[in-house]
Amino acid sequence: VQLQASGGGLVQAGGSLRLSCVASRSIFSFNYMAWYRQAPGIQRELVARITSGGTTNYGDSVKGRFTISRDNAKNALYLQMNSLKPEDTAVYYCNAEHYSTYWGQGTLVTVSS
């Protein structure tokens, strides 16, 4: 499975971005899909996860600001990011778990103060 992430960029604090991740095959049966992020010098952390049934969970630092969703018909995973803060600056990776673990290539989000 290949995952192609896009949508990163430079945004001012308080702004919004929407990340997308498209899979090379159907995601209907994928147990979990998620977004992780990694800032320089910091361990990769979970941002948000969504199950095949649509149950979501979020990292404490993004609760109430970010929303994860998936569109099985488009083989796509999304992350709507609102009220962005400089500390959200990181490379964001999409992730899928279906018997194995798959990672996208990452997309850089930079939030200026």
MORA-V171368 format. One record per residue. N is the residue number from 0. RES is the residue in one letter. PSI is psi in whole degrees, 0 to 359 (none if undefined). NEAR is the number of other ideal C-beta (glycine too) atoms within 10 Angstrom. Layout:
# MORA-V171368
N,RES,PSI,NEAR ; N,RES,PSI,NEAR
This chain:
# MORA-V171368
0,V,130,17 ; 1,Q,138,11 ; 2,L,128,20 ; 3,Q,111,14 ; 4,A,148,22 ; 5,S,171,14 ; 6,G,354,16 ; 7,G,170,18 ; 8,G,193,13 ; 9,L,129,12 ; 10,V,150,17 ; 11,Q,155,10 ; 12,A,137,13 ; 13,G,348,11 ; 14,G,186,14 ; 15,S,153,11 ; 16,L,155,21 ; 17,R,119,13 ; 18,L,147,25 ; 19,S,151,17 ; 20,C,119,27 ; 21,V,131,17 ; 22,A,155,23 ; 23,S,356,11 ; 24,R,177,12 ; 25,S,136,12 ; 26,I,5,23 ; 27,F,318,10 ; 28,S,5,10 ; 29,F,127,22 ; 30,N,311,11 ; 31,Y,147,15 ; 32,M,149,26 ; 33,A,164,21 ; 34,W,133,27 ; 35,Y,164,20 ; 36,R,155,24 ; 37,Q,119,14 ; 38,A,158,14 ; 39,P,129,7 ; 40,G,6,5 ; 41,I,144,9 ; 42,Q,146,6 ; 43,R,136,14 ; 44,E,153,13 ; 45,L,130,14 ; 46,V,308,24 ; 47,A,151,23 ; 48,R,148,18 ; 49,I,136,22 ; 50,T,173,15 ; 51,S,335,16 ; 52,G,357,6 ; 53,G,2,10 ; 54,T,135,9 ; 55,T,153,14 ; 56,N,153,13 ; 57,Y,152,18 ; 58,G,150,15 ; 59,D,326,5 ; 60,S,347,13 ; 61,V,356,23 ; 62,K,133,10 ; 63,G,350,8 ; 64,R,326,15 ; 65,F,149,22 ; 66,T,126,16 ; 67,I,143,22 ; 68,S,164,15 ; 69,R,147,22 ; 70,D,99,12 ; 71,N,328,15 ; 72,A,331,9 ; 73,K,5,12 ; 74,N,41,18 ; 75,A,148,17 ; 76,L,141,28 ; 77,Y,157,19 ; 78,L,109,26 ; 79,Q,121,15 ; 80,M,117,26 ; 81,N,164,14 ; 82,S,49,13 ; 83,L,146,22 ; 84,K,156,14 ; 85,P,327,11 ; 86,E,354,11 ; 87,D,354,22 ; 88,T,125,18 ; 89,A,170,22 ; 90,V,127,18 ; 91,Y,133,23 ; 92,Y,136,21 ; 93,C,153,28 ; 94,N,144,21 ; 95,A,143,22 ; 96,E,117,15 ; 97,H,87,17 ; 98,Y,325,9 ; 99,S,175,7 ; 100,T,132,10 ; 101,Y,143,17 ; 102,W,142,15 ; 103,G,180,23 ; 104,Q,348,13 ; 105,G,146,16 ; 106,T,134,23 ; 107,L,129,11 ; 108,V,124,22 ; 109,T,123,15 ; 110,V,118,20 ; 111,S,148,11 ; 112,S,none,9
